[in-house]
Amino acid sequence: MAKTVEVEITFTDRTSGPGTSAGKTVVTAGSLAAGIGRGVREIMKKMDRKQRFDAAKHGIKVSAKLTEGESASASTESDEEEDESADAANA
């Protein structure tokens, strides 16, 4: 069963200092480890040469968490639409 993983990378940048966020992505993979690997590759591809150098020199911090499946996000979106339509009817 596929899992949805939210991956974020932070590193120390030469101009911004520590805690610079390189990016955040949501990927679907078979396991947590595969999701982390796929997310890190996607974010590293988007970084420029100097950012990759700084990340390699000072190290990166990868944070990942499993998120709920597509059914949960679909139900959240439908709840928001119902709230908006109720607000419009009351106005």
C-alpha positions in Angstrom: 0.0 0.0 0.0 1.4 3.4 -1.0 2.1 6.0 1.7 2.1 9.7 1.3 5.2 11.4 2.8 5.8 15.1 3.4 9.6 15.9 3.2 11.3 19.1 4.1 15.0 20.0 3.9 16.8 22.7 5.9 20.5 23.7 5.7 22.9 26.5 6.6 23.1 29.0 3.8 26.1 31.3 3.3 23.8 34.4 3.2 20.7 33.5 5.1 22.4 31.5 7.9 21.1 28.4 9.7 17.6 27.1 9.2 17.3 28.0 5.6 14.5 25.9 4.0 15.6 24.3 0.7 12.1 23.1 0.0 9.1 21.1 0.9 7.4 18.4 -1.1 4.8 15.7 -0.8 5.5 12.3 -2.5 3.9 8.9 -2.7 6.0 5.8 -2.1 5.8 2.3 -0.9 7.7 2.9 2.3 8.9 5.8 4.5 12.5 5.3 3.4 11.6 5.3 -0.3 9.5 8.5 0.3 12.3 10.3 2.0 14.7 9.3 -0.8 12.4 10.5 -3.6 11.6 13.7 -1.7 15.2 14.6 -1.2 16.0 13.9 -4.8 13.2 16.2 -6.0 14.3 19.0 -3.7 18.0 18.7 -4.5 17.2 18.9 -8.2 15.5 22.3 -7.6 18.5 23.8 -5.7 21.1 25.8 -7.6 24.8 25.0 -7.5 25.8 27.3 -4.6 22.9 26.0 -2.4 23.9 22.4 -3.1 27.5 23.2 -2.2 26.5 24.9 1.1 24.2 21.9 1.9 27.0 19.4 1.3 29.5 21.5 3.2 27.4 22.2 6.4 25.0 19.2 6.2 21.3 19.1 5.8 18.4 18.4 8.1 15.7 16.2 6.6 12.3 16.1 8.3 9.6 13.7 7.1 6.2 12.7 8.2 3.6 10.4 7.0 0.4 12.1 6.0 -3.1 10.8 5.5 -4.1 9.3 2.2 -6.0 11.0 -0.6 -9.4 10.2 0.9 -8.7 12.3 3.9 -7.6 15.3 1.9 -10.6 15.0 -0.4 -12.9 15.0 2.7 -11.2 18.1 4.0 -11.7 19.9 0.7 -15.4 19.0 0.6 -15.9 20.2 4.2 -14.4 23.5 3.3 -16.7 23.8 0.3 -19.7 23.1 2.5 -18.7 25.8 5.0 -18.3 28.3 2.2 -21.7 27.5 0.7 -23.3 27.8 4.2 -21.6 31.2 4.7 -22.9 32.4 1.3 -26.5 31.3 2.1 -26.4 33.1 5.4 -25.3 36.4 3.8 
